[in-house]
């Protein structure tokens, strides 16, 4: 009897890219969403109004978006790398 072929596996580079991408993406996404959520809550609780809300959300996205983009890029590149046998 012949042995069934093993399914293709991810290479070490692909696994490293996925892990590093997740390590960047998850904390930066959570941090950015906490800042945006805090700004959204202060929109209803404080007298600053919409101007403060948009200022804080813009600042959170300006600081967090590059790290979210880098983490997402590494994750997608790691998932799209061809599998090896």
mmCIF file of the N, C-alpha and C atoms, coordinates in Angstrom:
data_MODEL
# 
_entry.id   MODEL 
# 
loop_
_atom_site.group_PDB 
_atom_site.id 
_atom_site.type_symbol 
_atom_site.label_atom_id 
_atom_site.label_alt_id 
_atom_site.label_comp_id 
_atom_site.label_asym_id 
_atom_site.label_entity_id 
_atom_site.label_seq_id 
_atom_site.pdbx_PDB_ins_code 
_atom_site.Cartn_x 
_atom_site.Cartn_y 
_atom_site.Cartn_z 
_atom_site.occupancy 
_atom_site.B_iso_or_equiv 
_atom_site.pdbx_formal_charge 
_atom_site.auth_seq_id 
_atom_site.auth_comp_id 
_atom_site.auth_asym_id 
_atom_site.auth_atom_id 
_atom_site.pdbx_PDB_model_num 
ATOM 1   N N  . UNK A 1 1  ? 0.826   -1.184 0.000  1.00 0.00 ? 1  UNK A N  1 
ATOM 2   C CA . UNK A 1 1  ? 0.000   0.000  0.000  1.00 0.00 ? 1  UNK A CA 1 
ATOM 3   C C  . UNK A 1 1  ? 0.867   1.243  0.000  1.00 0.00 ? 1  UNK A C  1 
ATOM 4   N N  . UNK A 1 2  ? 0.454   2.193  -0.761 1.00 0.00 ? 2  UNK A N  1 
ATOM 5   C CA . UNK A 1 2  ? 1.197   3.454  -0.776 1.00 0.00 ? 2  UNK A CA 1 
ATOM 6   C C  . UNK A 1 2  ? 0.650   4.378  0.305  1.00 0.00 ? 2  UNK A C  1 
ATOM 7   N N  . UNK A 1 3  ? 1.537   5.169  0.810  1.00 0.00 ? 3  UNK A N  1 
ATOM 8   C CA . UNK A 1 3  ? 1.134   6.102  1.861  1.00 0.00 ? 3  UNK A CA 1 
ATOM 9   C C  . UNK A 1 3  ? 0.430   7.301  1.240  1.00 0.00 ? 3  UNK A C  1 
ATOM 10  N N  . UNK A 1 4  ? -0.590  7.810  1.901  1.00 0.00 ? 4  UNK A N  1 
ATOM 11  C CA . UNK A 1 4  ? -1.252  9.005  1.372  1.00 0.00 ? 4  UNK A CA 1 
ATOM 12  C C  . UNK A 1 4  ? -0.321  10.214 1.478  1.00 0.00 ? 4  UNK A C  1 
ATOM 13  N N  . UNK A 1 5  ? -0.473  11.127 0.544  1.00 0.00 ? 5  UNK A N  1 
ATOM 14  C CA . UNK A 1 5  ? 0.380   12.315 0.553  1.00 0.00 ? 5  UNK A CA 1 
ATOM 15  C C  . UNK A 1 5  ? 0.031   13.206 1.741  1.00 0.00 ? 5  UNK A C  1 
ATOM 16  N N  . UNK A 1 6  ? 1.070   13.730 2.344  1.00 0.00 ? 6  UNK A N  1 
ATOM 17  C CA . UNK A 1 6  ? 0.860   14.647 3.462  1.00 0.00 ? 6  UNK A CA 1 
ATOM 18  C C  . UNK A 1 6  ? 0.370   15.991 2.923  1.00 0.00 ? 6  UNK A C  1 
ATOM 19  N N  . UNK A 1 7  ? -0.512  16.642 3.640  1.00 0.00 ? 7  UNK A N  1 
ATOM 20  C CA . UNK A 1 7  ? -0.972  17.948 3.158  1.00 0.00 ? 7  UNK A CA 1 
ATOM 21  C C  . UNK A 1 7  ? 0.177   18.961 3.202  1.00 0.00 ? 7  UNK A C  1 
ATOM 22  N N  . UNK A 1 8  ? 0.162   19.923 2.300  1.00 0.00 ? 8  UNK A N  1 
ATOM 23  C CA . UNK A 1 8  ? 1.246   20.913 2.305  1.00 0.00 ? 8  UNK A CA 1 
ATOM 24  C C  . UNK A 1 8  ? 1.223   21.751 3.574  1.00 0.00 ? 8  UNK A C  1 
ATOM 25  N N  . UNK A 1 9  ? 2.409   22.125 4.021  1.00 0.00 ? 9  UNK A N  1 
ATOM 26  C CA . UNK A 1 9  ? 2.540   22.900 5.258  1.00 0.00 ? 9  UNK A CA 1 
ATOM 27  C C  . UNK A 1 9  ? 3.049   24.294 4.945  1.00 0.00 ? 9  UNK A C  1 
ATOM 28  N N  . UNK A 1 10 ? 2.889   25.171 5.892  1.00 0.00 ? 10 UNK A N  1 
ATOM 29  C CA . UNK A 1 10 ? 3.418   26.524 5.750  1.00 0.00 ? 10 UNK A CA 1 
ATOM 30  C C  . UNK A 1 10 ? 4.907   26.518 6.059  1.00 0.00 ? 10 UNK A C  1 
ATOM 31  N N  . UNK A 1 11 ? 5.631   27.385 5.367  1.00 0.00 ? 11 UNK A N  1 
ATOM 32  C CA . UNK A 1 11 ? 7.064   27.480 5.622  1.00 0.00 ? 11 UNK A CA 1 
ATOM 33  C C  . UNK A 1 11 ? 7.308   28.270 6.906  1.00 0.00 ? 11 UNK A C  1 
ATOM 34  N N  . UNK A 1 12 ? 8.534   28.210 7.391  1.00 0.00 ? 12 UNK A N  1 
ATOM 35  C CA . UNK A 1 12 ? 8.890   28.931 8.617  1.00 0.00 ? 12 UNK A CA 1 
ATOM 36  C C  . UNK A 1 12 ? 8.768   30.434 8.423  1.00 0.00 ? 12 UNK A C  1 
ATOM 37  N N  . UNK A 1 13 ? 9.077   30.917 7.232  1.00 0.00 ? 13 UNK A N  1 
ATOM 38  C CA . UNK A 1 13 ? 8.967   32.354 6.954  1.00 0.00 ? 13 UNK A CA 1 
ATOM 39  C C  . UNK A 1 13 ? 7.502   32.779 7.004  1.00 0.00 ? 13 UNK A C  1 
ATOM 40  N N  . UNK A 1 14 ? 6.620   31.969 6.438  1.00 0.00 ? 14 UNK A N  1 
ATOM 41  C CA . UNK A 1 14 ? 5.198   32.299 6.449  1.00 0.00 ? 14 UNK A CA 1 
ATOM 42  C C  . UNK A 1 14 ? 4.656   32.308 7.874  1.00 0.00 ? 14 UNK A C  1 
ATOM 43  N N  . UNK A 1 15 ? 5.055   31.343 8.678  1.00 0.00 ? 15 UNK A N  1 
ATOM 44  C CA . UNK A 1 15 ? 4.605   31.296 10.069 1.00 0.00 ? 15 UNK A CA 1 
ATOM 45  C C  . UNK A 1 15 ? 5.123   32.501 10.837 1.00 0.00 ? 15 UNK A C  1 
ATOM 46  N N  . UNK A 1 16 ? 6.377   32.868 10.611 1.00 0.00 ? 16 UNK A N  1 
ATOM 47  C CA . UNK A 1 16 ? 6.940   34.039 11.282 1.00 0.00 ? 16 UNK A CA 1 
ATOM 48  C C  . UNK A 1 16 ? 6.207   35.309 10.877 1.00 0.00 ? 16 UNK A C  1 
ATOM 49  N N  . UNK A 1 17 ? 5.881   35.441 9.595  1.00 0.00 ? 17 UNK A N  1 
ATOM 50  C CA . UNK A 1 17 ? 5.152   36.626 9.137  1.00 0.00 ? 17 UNK A CA 1 
ATOM 51  C C  . UNK A 1 17 ? 3.755   36.689 9.756  1.00 0.00 ? 17 UNK A C  1 
ATOM 52  N N  . UNK A 1 18 ? 3.088   35.546 9.869  1.00 0.00 ? 18 UNK A N  1 
ATOM 53  C CA . UNK A 1 18 ? 1.760   35.511 10.473 1.00 0.00 ? 18 UNK A CA 1 
ATOM 54  C C  . UNK A 1 18 ? 1.832   35.890 11.946 1.00 0.00 ? 18 UNK A C  1 
ATOM 55  N N  . UNK A 1 19 ? 2.782   35.326 12.671 1.00 0.00 ? 19 UNK A N  1 
ATOM 56  C CA . UNK A 1 19 ? 2.900   35.593 14.106 1.00 0.00 ? 19 UNK A CA 1 
ATOM 57  C C  . UNK A 1 19 ? 3.267   37.051 14.361 1.00 0.00 ? 19 UNK A C  1 
ATOM 58  N N  . UNK A 1 20 ? 4.241   37.572 13.647 1.00 0.00 ? 20 UNK A N  1 
ATOM 59  C CA . UNK A 1 20 ? 4.650   38.966 13.842 1.00 0.00 ? 20 UNK A CA 1 
ATOM 60  C C  . UNK A 1 20 ? 3.520   39.915 13.437 1.00 0.00 ? 20 UNK A C  1 
ATOM 61  N N  . UNK A 1 21 ? 2.833   39.585 12.341 1.00 0.00 ? 21 UNK A N  1 
ATOM 62  C CA . UNK A 1 21 ? 1.708   40.408 11.927 1.00 0.00 ? 21 UNK A CA 1 
ATOM 63  C C  . UNK A 1 21 ? 0.613   40.456 12.979 1.00 0.00 ? 21 UNK A C  1 
ATOM 64  N N  . UNK A 1 22 ? 0.296   39.302 13.565 1.00 0.00 ? 22 UNK A N  1 
ATOM 65  C CA . UNK A 1 22 ? -0.717  39.272 14.624 1.00 0.00 ? 22 UNK A CA 1 
ATOM 66  C C  . UNK A 1 22 ? -0.248  40.007 15.881 1.00 0.00 ? 22 UNK A C  1 
ATOM 67  N N  . UNK A 1 23 ? 1.062   39.897 16.180 1.00 0.00 ? 23 UNK A N  1 
ATOM 68  C CA . UNK A 1 23 ? 1.583   40.583 17.364 1.00 0.00 ? 23 UNK A CA 1 
ATOM 69  C C  . UNK A 1 23 ? 1.548   42.096 17.201 1.00 0.00 ? 23 UNK A C  1 
ATOM 70  N N  . UNK A 1 24 ? 1.591   42.580 16.002 1.00 0.00 ? 24 UNK A N  1 
ATOM 71  C CA . UNK A 1 24 ? 1.484   44.019 15.750 1.00 0.00 ? 24 UNK A CA 1 
ATOM 72  C C  . UNK A 1 24 ? 0.020   44.433 15.622 1.00 0.00 ? 24 UNK A C  1 
ATOM 73  N N  . UNK A 1 25 ? -0.756  43.642 14.892 1.00 0.00 ? 25 UNK A N  1 
ATOM 74  C CA . UNK A 1 25 ? -2.130  43.999 14.564 1.00 0.00 ? 25 UNK A CA 1 
ATOM 75  C C  . UNK A 1 25 ? -3.050  44.008 15.781 1.00 0.00 ? 25 UNK A C  1 
ATOM 76  N N  . UNK A 1 26 ? -2.998  42.994 16.605 1.00 0.00 ? 26 UNK A N  1 
ATOM 77  C CA . UNK A 1 26 ? -3.951  42.884 17.712 1.00 0.00 ? 26 UNK A CA 1 
ATOM 78  C C  . UNK A 1 26 ? -3.787  44.006 18.732 1.00 0.00 ? 26 UNK A C  1 
ATOM 79  N N  . UNK A 1 27 ? -2.593  44.264 19.281 1.00 0.00 ? 27 UNK A N  1 
ATOM 80  C CA . UNK A 1 27 ? -2.492  45.353 20.263 1.00 0.00 ? 27 UNK A CA 1 
ATOM 81  C C  . UNK A 1 27 ? -2.781  46.735 19.676 1.00 0.00 ? 27 UNK A C  1 
ATOM 82  N N  . UNK A 1 28 ? -2.305  46.989 18.453 1.00 0.00 ? 28 UNK A N  1 
ATOM 83  C CA . UNK A 1 28 ? -2.537  48.318 17.881 1.00 0.00 ? 28 UNK A CA 1 
ATOM 84  C C  . UNK A 1 28 ? -4.005  48.512 17.534 1.00 0.00 ? 28 UNK A C  1 
ATOM 85  N N  . UNK A 1 29 ? -4.672  47.466 17.073 1.00 0.00 ? 29 UNK A N  1 
ATOM 86  C CA . UNK A 1 29 ? -6.100  47.569 16.797 1.00 0.00 ? 29 UNK A CA 1 
ATOM 87  C C  . UNK A 1 29 ? -6.907  47.768 18.062 1.00 0.00 ? 29 UNK A C  1 
ATOM 88  N N  . UNK A 1 30 ? -6.545  47.043 19.117 1.00 0.00 ? 30 UNK A N  1 
ATOM 89  C CA . UNK A 1 30 ? -7.245  47.210 20.389 1.00 0.00 ? 30 UNK A CA 1 
ATOM 90  C C  . UNK A 1 30 ? -7.024  48.597 20.977 1.00 0.00 ? 30 UNK A C  1 
ATOM 91  N N  . UNK A 1 31 ? -5.808  49.077 20.921 1.00 0.00 ? 31 UNK A N  1 
ATOM 92  C CA . UNK A 1 31 ? -5.493  50.399 21.465 1.00 0.00 ? 31 UNK A CA 1 
ATOM 93  C C  . UNK A 1 31 ? -6.252  51.491 20.704 1.00 0.00 ? 31 UNK A C  1 
ATOM 94  N N  . UNK A 1 32 ? -6.248  51.407 19.399 1.00 0.00 ? 32 UNK A N  1 
ATOM 95  C CA . UNK A 1 32 ? -6.942  52.398 18.587 1.00 0.00 ? 32 UNK A CA 1 
ATOM 96  C C  . UNK A 1 32 ? -8.441  52.349 18.853 1.00 0.00 ? 32 UNK A C  1 
ATOM 97  N N  . UNK A 1 33 ? -8.997  51.164 18.973 1.00 0.00 ? 33 UNK A N  1 
ATOM 98  C CA . UNK A 1 33 ? -10.435 51.065 19.225 1.00 0.00 ? 33 UNK A CA 1 
ATOM 99  C C  . UNK A 1 33 ? -10.803 51.529 20.623 1.00 0.00 ? 33 UNK A C  1 
ATOM 100 N N  . UNK A 1 34 ? -9.923  51.334 21.605 1.00 0.00 ? 34 UNK A N  1 
ATOM 101 C CA . UNK A 1 34 ? -10.198 51.834 22.960 1.00 0.00 ? 34 UNK A CA 1 
ATOM 102 C C  . UNK A 1 34 ? -10.206 53.367 22.961 1.00 0.00 ? 34 UNK A C  1 
ATOM 103 N N  . UNK A 1 35 ? -9.238  53.979 22.286 1.00 0.00 ? 35 UNK A N  1 
ATOM 104 C CA . UNK A 1 35 ? -9.227  55.435 22.207 1.00 0.00 ? 35 UNK A CA 1 
ATOM 105 C C  . UNK A 1 35 ? -10.464 55.962 21.486 1.00 0.00 ? 35 UNK A C  1 
ATOM 106 N N  . UNK A 1 36 ? -10.845 55.323 20.372 1.00 0.00 ? 36 UNK A N  1 
ATOM 107 C CA . UNK A 1 36 ? -12.028 55.765 19.635 1.00 0.00 ? 36 UNK A CA 1 
ATOM 108 C C  . UNK A 1 36 ? -13.296 55.527 20.455 1.00 0.00 ? 36 UNK A C  1 
ATOM 109 N N  . UNK A 1 37 ? -13.355 54.404 21.166 1.00 0.00 ? 37 UNK A N  1 
ATOM 110 C CA . UNK A 1 37 ? -14.508 54.138 22.033 1.00 0.00 ? 37 UNK A CA 1 
ATOM 111 C C  . UNK A 1 37 ? -14.605 55.119 23.179 1.00 0.00 ? 37 UNK A C  1 
ATOM 112 N N  . UNK A 1 38 ? -13.459 55.484 23.756 1.00 0.00 ? 38 UNK A N  1 
ATOM 113 C CA . UNK A 1 38 ? -13.455 56.494 24.816 1.00 0.00 ? 38 UNK A CA 1 
ATOM 114 C C  . UNK A 1 38 ? -13.915 57.845 24.310 1.00 0.00 ? 38 UNK A C  1 
ATOM 115 N N  . UNK A 1 39 ? -13.505 58.186 23.114 1.00 0.00 ? 39 UNK A N  1 
ATOM 116 C CA . UNK A 1 39 ? -13.951 59.444 22.524 1.00 0.00 ? 39 UNK A CA 1 
ATOM 117 C C  . UNK A 1 39 ? -15.448 59.407 22.250 1.00 0.00 ? 39 UNK A C  1 
ATOM 118 N N  . UNK A 1 40 ? -15.942 58.248 21.809 1.00 0.00 ? 40 UNK A N  1 
ATOM 119 C CA . UNK A 1 40 ? -17.373 58.112 21.555 1.00 0.00 ? 40 UNK A CA 1 
ATOM 120 C C  . UNK A 1 40 ? -18.168 58.240 22.849 1.00 0.00 ? 40 UNK A C  1 
ATOM 121 N N  . UNK A 1 41 ? -17.665 57.645 23.928 1.00 0.00 ? 41 UNK A N  1 
ATOM 122 C CA . UNK A 1 41 ? -18.347 57.759 25.225 1.00 0.00 ? 41 UNK A CA 1 
ATOM 123 C C  . UNK A 1 41 ? -18.308 59.192 25.733 1.00 0.00 ? 41 UNK A C  1 
ATOM 124 N N  . UNK A 1 42 ? -17.207 59.893 25.544 1.00 0.00 ? 42 UNK A N  1 
ATOM 125 C CA . UNK A 1 42 ? -17.121 61.277 26.012 1.00 0.00 ? 42 UNK A CA 1 
ATOM 126 C C  . UNK A 1 42 ? -18.000 62.207 25.186 1.00 0.00 ? 42 UNK A C  1 
ATOM 127 N N  . UNK A 1 43 ? -18.369 61.769 23.995 1.00 0.00 ? 43 UNK A N  1 
ATOM 128 C CA . UNK A 1 43 ? -19.279 62.566 23.168 1.00 0.00 ? 43 UNK A CA 1 
ATOM 129 C C  . UNK A 1 43 ? -20.614 62.749 23.878 1.00 0.00 ? 43 UNK A C  1 
ATOM 130 N N  . UNK A 1 44 ? -21.050 61.743 24.636 1.00 0.00 ? 44 UNK A N  1 
ATOM 131 C CA . UNK A 1 44 ? -22.341 61.806 25.319 1.00 0.00 ? 44 UNK A CA 1 
ATOM 132 C C  . UNK A 1 44 ? -22.237 62.239 26.768 1.00 0.00 ? 44 UNK A C  1 
ATOM 133 N N  . UNK A 1 45 ? -21.062 62.138 27.377 1.00 0.00 ? 45 UNK A N  1 
ATOM 134 C CA . UNK A 1 45 ? -20.950 62.421 28.806 1.00 0.00 ? 45 UNK A CA 1 
ATOM 135 C C  . UNK A 1 45 ? -20.332 63.772 29.118 1.00 0.00 ? 45 UNK A C  1 
ATOM 136 N N  . UNK A 1 46 ? -19.522 64.319 28.223 1.00 0.00 ? 46 UNK A N  1 
ATOM 137 C CA . UNK A 1 46 ? -18.859 65.587 28.511 1.00 0.00 ? 46 UNK A CA 1 
ATOM 138 C C  . UNK A 1 46 ? -19.406 66.681 27.608 1.00 0.00 ? 46 UNK A C  1 
ATOM 139 N N  . UNK A 1 47 ? -19.086 67.906 27.965 1.00 0.00 ? 47 UNK A N  1 
ATOM 140 C CA . UNK A 1 47 ? -19.626 69.040 27.218 1.00 0.00 ? 47 UNK A CA 1 
ATOM 141 C C  . UNK A 1 47 ? -18.754 69.460 26.043 1.00 0.00 ? 47 UNK A C  1 
ATOM 142 N N  . UNK A 1 48 ? -17.719 68.703 25.725 1.00 0.00 ? 48 UNK A N  1 
ATOM 143 C CA . UNK A 1 48 ? -16.807 69.068 24.641 1.00 0.00 ? 48 UNK A CA 1 
ATOM 144 C C  . UNK A 1 48 ? -17.468 69.045 23.278 1.00 0.00 ? 48 UNK A C  1 
ATOM 145 N N  . UNK A 1 49 ? -18.407 68.152 23.108 1.00 0.00 ? 49 UNK A N  1 
ATOM 146 C CA . UNK A 1 49 ? -19.129 68.099 21.849 1.00 0.00 ? 49 UNK A CA 1 
ATOM 147 C C  . UNK A 1 49 ? -18.423 67.295 20.783 1.00 0.00 ? 49 UNK A C  1 
ATOM 148 N N  . UNK A 1 50 ? -18.903 67.484 19.567 1.00 0.00 ? 50 UNK A N  1 
ATOM 149 C CA . UNK A 1 50 ? -18.423 66.691 18.436 1.00 0.00 ? 50 UNK A CA 1 
ATOM 150 C C  . UNK A 1 50 ? -17.008 67.060 18.029 1.00 0.00 ? 50 UNK A C  1 
ATOM 151 N N  . UNK A 1 51 ? -16.603 68.289 18.298 1.00 0.00 ? 51 UNK A N  1 
ATOM 152 C CA . UNK A 1 51 ? -15.261 68.708 17.886 1.00 0.00 ? 51 UNK A CA 1 
ATOM 153 C C  . UNK A 1 51 ? -14.192 67.897 18.608 1.00 0.00 ? 51 UNK A C  1 
ATOM 154 N N  . UNK A 1 52 ? -14.345 67.710 19.912 1.00 0.00 ? 52 UNK A N  1 
ATOM 155 C CA . UNK A 1 52 ? -13.385 66.902 20.657 1.00 0.00 ? 52 UNK A CA 1 
ATOM 156 C C  . UNK A 1 52 ? -13.420 65.445 20.210 1.00 0.00 ? 52 UNK A C  1 
ATOM 157 N N  . UNK A 1 53 ? -14.616 64.950 19.915 1.00 0.00 ? 53 UNK A N  1 
ATOM 158 C CA . UNK A 1 53 ? -14.753 63.570 19.449 1.00 0.00 ? 53 UNK A CA 1 
ATOM 159 C C  . UNK A 1 53 ? -13.957 63.358 18.167 1.00 0.00 ? 53 UNK A C  1 
ATOM 160 N N  . UNK A 1 54 ? -14.167 64.219 17.183 1.00 0.00 ? 54 UNK A N  1 
ATOM 161 C CA . UNK A 1 54 ? -13.470 64.061 15.907 1.00 0.00 ? 54 UNK A CA 1 
ATOM 162 C C  . UNK A 1 54 ? -11.970 64.279 16.043 1.00 0.00 ? 54 UNK A C  1 
ATOM 163 N N  . UNK A 1 55 ? -11.573 65.156 16.958 1.00 0.00 ? 55 UNK A N  1 
ATOM 164 C CA . UNK A 1 55 ? -10.153 65.406 17.161 1.00 0.00 ? 55 UNK A CA 1 
ATOM 165 C C  . UNK A 1 55 ? -9.465  64.163 17.740 1.00 0.00 ? 55 UNK A C  1 
ATOM 166 N N  . UNK A 1 56 ? -10.079 63.537 18.741 1.00 0.00 ? 56 UNK A N  1 
ATOM 167 C CA . UNK A 1 56 ? -9.480  62.369 19.381 1.00 0.00 ? 56 UNK A CA 1 
ATOM 168 C C  . UNK A 1 56 ? -9.488  61.175 18.429 1.00 0.00 ? 56 UNK A C  1 
ATOM 169 N N  . UNK A 1 57 ? -10.588 60.967 17.697 1.00 0.00 ? 57 UNK A N  1 
ATOM 170 C CA . UNK A 1 57 ? -10.653 59.852 16.760 1.00 0.00 ? 57 UNK A CA 1 
ATOM 171 C C  . UNK A 1 57 ? -9.633  60.028 15.636 1.00 0.00 ? 57 UNK A C  1 
ATOM 172 N N  . UNK A 1 58 ? -9.497  61.247 15.131 1.00 0.00 ? 58 UNK A N  1 
ATOM 173 C CA . UNK A 1 58 ? -8.504  61.515 14.093 1.00 0.00 ? 58 UNK A CA 1 
ATOM 174 C C  . UNK A 1 58 ? -7.095  61.268 14.609 1.00 0.00 ? 58 UNK A C  1 
ATOM 175 N N  . UNK A 1 59 ? -6.829  61.685 15.824 1.00 0.00 ? 59 UNK A N  1 
ATOM 176 C CA . UNK A 1 59 ? -5.514  61.462 16.415 1.00 0.00 ? 59 UNK A CA 1 
ATOM 177 C C  . UNK A 1 59 ? -5.249  59.971 16.619 1.00 0.00 ? 59 UNK A C  1 
ATOM 178 N N  . UNK A 1 60 ? -6.246  59.233 17.101 1.00 0.00 ? 60 UNK A N  1 
ATOM 179 C CA . UNK A 1 60 ? -6.068  57.790 17.314 1.00 0.00 ? 60 UNK A CA 1 
ATOM 180 C C  . UNK A 1 60 ? -5.820  57.075 15.987 1.00 0.00 ? 60 UNK A C  1 
ATOM 181 N N  . UNK A 1 61 ? -6.555  57.450 14.956 1.00 0.00 ? 61 UNK A N  1 
ATOM 182 C CA . UNK A 1 61 ? -6.349  56.819 13.652 1.00 0.00 ? 61 UNK A CA 1 
ATOM 183 C C  . UNK A 1 61 ? -5.023  57.237 13.027 1.00 0.00 ? 61 UNK A C  1 
ATOM 184 N N  . UNK A 1 62 ? -4.629  58.480 13.230 1.00 0.00 ? 62 UNK A N  1 
ATOM 185 C CA . UNK A 1 62 ? -3.366  58.953 12.672 1.00 0.00 ? 62 UNK A CA 1 
ATOM 186 C C  . UNK A 1 62 ? -2.186  58.199 13.291 1.00 0.00 ? 62 UNK A C  1 
ATOM 187 N N  . UNK A 1 63 ? -2.286  57.904 14.580 1.00 0.00 ? 63 UNK A N  1 
ATOM 188 C CA . UNK A 1 63 ? -1.199  57.194 15.263 1.00 0.00 ? 63 UNK A CA 1 
ATOM 189 C C  . UNK A 1 63 ? -1.308  55.690 15.055 1.00 0.00 ? 63 UNK A C  1 
ATOM 190 N N  . UNK A 1 64 ? -2.517  55.135 15.098 1.00 0.00 ? 64 UNK A N  1 
ATOM 191 C CA . UNK A 1 64 ? -2.692  53.691 15.054 1.00 0.00 ? 64 UNK A CA 1 
ATOM 192 C C  . UNK A 1 64 ? -2.759  53.083 13.673 1.00 0.00 ? 64 UNK A C  1 
ATOM 193 N N  . UNK A 1 65 ? -3.218  53.837 12.691 1.00 0.00 ? 65 UNK A N  1 
ATOM 194 C CA . UNK A 1 65 ? -3.446  53.273 11.351 1.00 0.00 ? 65 UNK A CA 1 
ATOM 195 C C  . UNK A 1 65 ? -2.184  52.709 10.697 1.00 0.00 ? 65 UNK A C  1 
ATOM 196 N N  . UNK A 1 66 ? -1.023  53.365 10.797 1.00 0.00 ? 66 UNK A N  1 
ATOM 197 C CA . UNK A 1 66 ? 0.168   52.759 10.171 1.00 0.00 ? 66 UNK A CA 1 
ATOM 198 C C  . UNK A 1 66 ? 0.524   51.393 10.763 1.00 0.00 ? 66 UNK A C  1 
ATOM 199 N N  . UNK A 1 67 ? 0.378   51.247 12.070 1.00 0.00 ? 67 UNK A N  1 
ATOM 200 C CA . UNK A 1 67 ? 0.702   49.965 12.699 1.00 0.00 ? 67 UNK A CA 1 
ATOM 201 C C  . UNK A 1 67 ? -0.332  48.904 12.351 1.00 0.00 ? 67 UNK A C  1 
ATOM 202 N N  . UNK A 1 68 ? -1.594  49.307 12.269 1.00 0.00 ? 68 UNK A N  1 
ATOM 203 C CA . UNK A 1 68 ? -2.630  48.368 11.837 1.00 0.00 ? 68 UNK A CA 1 
ATOM 204 C C  . UNK A 1 68 ? -2.363  47.926 10.403 1.00 0.00 ? 68 UNK A C  1 
ATOM 205 N N  . UNK A 1 69 ? -1.972  48.858 9.555  1.00 0.00 ? 69 UNK A N  1 
ATOM 206 C CA . UNK A 1 69 ? -1.687  48.523 8.153  1.00 0.00 ? 69 UNK A CA 1 
ATOM 207 C C  . UNK A 1 69 ? -0.482  47.594 8.035  1.00 0.00 ? 69 UNK A C  1 
ATOM 208 N N  . UNK A 1 70 ? 0.568   47.850 8.807  1.00 0.00 ? 70 UNK A N  1 
ATOM 209 C CA . UNK A 1 70 ? 1.760   46.994 8.766  1.00 0.00 ? 70 UNK A CA 1 
ATOM 210 C C  . UNK A 1 70 ? 1.424   45.591 9.257  1.00 0.00 ? 70 UNK A C  1 
ATOM 211 N N  . UNK A 1 71 ? 0.704   45.490 10.365 1.00 0.00 ? 71 UNK A N  1 
ATOM 212 C CA . UNK A 1 71 ? 0.319   44.178 10.882 1.00 0.00 ? 71 UNK A CA 1 
ATOM 213 C C  . UNK A 1 71 ? -0.568  43.420 9.923  1.00 0.00 ? 71 UNK A C  1 
ATOM 214 N N  . UNK A 1 72 ? -1.522  44.114 9.304  1.00 0.00 ? 72 UNK A N  1 
ATOM 215 C CA . UNK A 1 72 ? -2.404  43.476 8.335  1.00 0.00 ? 72 UNK A CA 1 
ATOM 216 C C  . UNK A 1 72 ? -1.623  43.012 7.111  1.00 0.00 ? 72 UNK A C  1 
ATOM 217 N N  . UNK A 1 73 ? -0.706  43.845 6.647  1.00 0.00 ? 73 UNK A N  1 
ATOM 218 C CA . UNK A 1 73 ? 0.102   43.490 5.487  1.00 0.00 ? 73 UNK A CA 1 
ATOM 219 C C  . UNK A 1 73 ? 0.941   42.243 5.757  1.00 0.00 ? 73 UNK A C  1 
ATOM 220 N N  . UNK A 1 74 ? 1.584   42.182 6.908  1.00 0.00 ? 74 UNK A N  1 
ATOM 221 C CA . UNK A 1 74 ? 2.382   40.996 7.250  1.00 0.00 ? 74 UNK A CA 1 
ATOM 222 C C  . UNK A 1 74 ? 1.509   39.755 7.369  1.00 0.00 ? 74 UNK A C  1 
ATOM 223 N N  . UNK A 1 75 ? 0.345   39.897 7.967  1.00 0.00 ? 75 UNK A N  1 
ATOM 224 C CA . UNK A 1 75 ? -0.559  38.766 8.120  1.00 0.00 ? 75 UNK A CA 1 
ATOM 225 C C  . UNK A 1 75 ? -1.025  38.246 6.768  1.00 0.00 ? 75 UNK A C  1 
ATOM 226 N N  . UNK A 1 76 ? -1.456  39.137 5.902  1.00 0.00 ? 76 UNK A N  1 
ATOM 227 C CA . UNK A 1 76 ? -1.939  38.720 4.585  1.00 0.00 ? 76 UNK A CA 1 
ATOM 228 C C  . UNK A 1 76 ? -0.811  38.116 3.755  1.00 0.00 ? 76 UNK A C  1 
ATOM 229 N N  . UNK A 1 77 ? 0.368   38.726 3.804  1.00 0.00 ? 77 UNK A N  1 
ATOM 230 C CA . UNK A 1 77 ? 1.497   38.176 3.049  1.00 0.00 ? 77 UNK A CA 1 
ATOM 231 C C  . UNK A 1 77 ? 1.876   36.782 3.557  1.00 0.00 ? 77 UNK A C  1 
ATOM 232 N N  . UNK A 1 78 ? 1.825   36.583 4.872  1.00 0.00 ? 78 UNK A N  1 
ATOM 233 C CA . UNK A 1 78 ? 2.126   35.276 5.429  1.00 0.00 ? 78 UNK A CA 1 
ATOM 234 C C  . UNK A 1 78 ? 1.096   34.228 5.054  1.00 0.00 ? 78 UNK A C  1 
ATOM 235 N N  . UNK A 1 79 ? -0.178  34.628 5.004  1.00 0.00 ? 79 UNK A N  1 
ATOM 236 C CA . UNK A 1 79 ? -1.229  33.683 4.629  1.00 0.00 ? 79 UNK A CA 1 
ATOM 237 C C  . UNK A 1 79 ? -1.210  33.355 3.144  1.00 0.00 ? 79 UNK A C  1 
ATOM 238 N N  . UNK A 1 80 ? -0.736  34.259 2.329  1.00 0.00 ? 80 UNK A N  1 
ATOM 239 C CA . UNK A 1 80 ? -0.730  34.041 0.878  1.00 0.00 ? 80 UNK A CA 1 
ATOM 240 C C  . UNK A 1 80 ? 0.537   33.371 0.364  1.00 0.00 ? 80 UNK A C  1 
ATOM 241 N N  . UNK A 1 81 ? 1.550   33.210 1.209  1.00 0.00 ? 81 UNK A N  1 
ATOM 242 C CA . UNK A 1 81 ? 2.762   32.539 0.746  1.00 0.00 ? 81 UNK A CA 1 
ATOM 243 C C  . UNK A 1 81 ? 2.431   31.113 0.356  1.00 0.00 ? 81 UNK A C  1 
ATOM 244 N N  . UNK A 1 82 ? 3.044   30.626 -0.709 1.00 0.00 ? 82 UNK A N  1 
ATOM 245 C CA . UNK A 1 82 ? 2.725   29.252 -1.138 1.00 0.00 ? 82 UNK A CA 1 
ATOM 246 C C  . UNK A 1 82 ? 3.172   28.230 -0.105 1.00 0.00 ? 82 UNK A C  1 
ATOM 247 N N  . UNK A 1 83 ? 2.397   27.212 -0.001 1.00 0.00 ? 83 UNK A N  1 
ATOM 248 C CA . UNK A 1 83 ? 2.721   26.140 0.950  1.00 0.00 ? 83 UNK A CA 1 
ATOM 249 C C  . UNK A 1 83 ? 3.759   25.203 0.356  1.00 0.00 ? 83 UNK A C  1 
ATOM 250 N N  . UNK A 1 84 ? 4.556   24.607 1.235  1.00 0.00 ? 84 UNK A N  1 
ATOM 251 C CA . UNK A 1 84 ? 5.589   23.672 0.796  1.00 0.00 ? 84 UNK A CA 1 
ATOM 252 C C  . UNK A 1 84 ? 5.197   22.255 1.181  1.00 0.00 ? 84 UNK A C  1 
ATOM 253 N N  . UNK A 1 85 ? 5.724   21.306 0.465  1.00 0.00 ? 85 UNK A N  1 
ATOM 254 C CA . UNK A 1 85 ? 5.409   19.898 0.759  1.00 0.00 ? 85 UNK A CA 1 
ATOM 255 C C  . UNK A 1 85 ? 6.426   19.298 1.680  1.00 0.00 ? 85 UNK A C  1 
# 
